[in-house]
Amino acid sequence: MIPTLCSIVTLAYRPLLDPIDVNGWWWWLVIPLVFLISMVYKAIRVPTMRRYWRQVIKMTVQVMFVMALMCVGLYVVVIWAAPRYF
């Protein structure tokens, strides 16, 4: 069988159509995402760059802590509280 041009083109990596399989560890990608968002936010909001990195790390830790609390809260609601009432 002779491969056609169409089949050769579809063998290429298409990031939006064929994403990388990261099912086991996708949630680790939240940490760099939050860090980069904190960098951009603090670069705009901080009046002086003197304590920039300290504030970026502080905001990253705060956001990750709140996200962890929300995960625990949703776990409690979905696993423990909701089955008792529905």
FENDAWO-V902467 format. One record per backbone hydrogen bond with DSSP energy under -0.5 kcal/mol. NH is the residue of the N-H (numbers start at 1). CO is the residue of the C=O. E is the energy in kcal/mol with one decimal. If there is no record, write none. Layout:
NH,CO,E / NH,CO,E
//
This chain:
3,1,-0.5 / 8,4,-1.6 / 9,5,-2.2 / 10,6,-1.8 / 11,7,-0.6 / 11,8,-0.7 / 12,9,-1.2 / 15,13,-0.6 / 18,14,-3.7 / 22,20,-1.0 / 25,22,-0.6 / 26,22,-1.0 / 28,25,-1.3 / 29,26,-1.6 / 30,27,-1.2 / 31,28,-0.8 / 32,28,-0.6 / 33,29,-1.3 / 34,30,-2.9 / 35,31,-2.3 / 36,32,-2.6 / 37,33,-2.2 / 38,34,-2.4 / 39,35,-2.2 / 40,36,-2.1 / 41,37,-2.6 / 42,38,-2.7 / 43,39,-1.9 / 44,40,-1.3 / 45,41,-2.2 / 46,42,-2.5 / 51,48,-0.5 / 52,49,-1.0 / 55,51,-2.0 / 56,52,-2.3 / 57,53,-2.4 / 58,54,-2.2 / 59,55,-2.5 / 60,56,-2.3 / 61,57,-2.5 / 62,58,-2.3 / 63,59,-2.6 / 64,60,-2.4 / 65,61,-2.5 / 66,62,-2.4 / 67,63,-2.4 / 68,64,-2.2 / 69,65,-2.4 / 70,66,-2.4 / 71,67,-2.1 / 72,68,-2.4 / 73,69,-2.7 / 74,70,-2.7 / 75,71,-2.3 / 76,72,-2.4 / 77,73,-2.3 / 78,74,-3.0 / 79,75,-2.7 / 80,75,-0.6 / 80,76,-1.5 / 81,76,-2.4 / 82,77,-3.4 / 84,80,-0.5 / 84,81,-0.7 / 85,81,-0.8 / 85,82,-1.0 / 86,82,-1.7
//
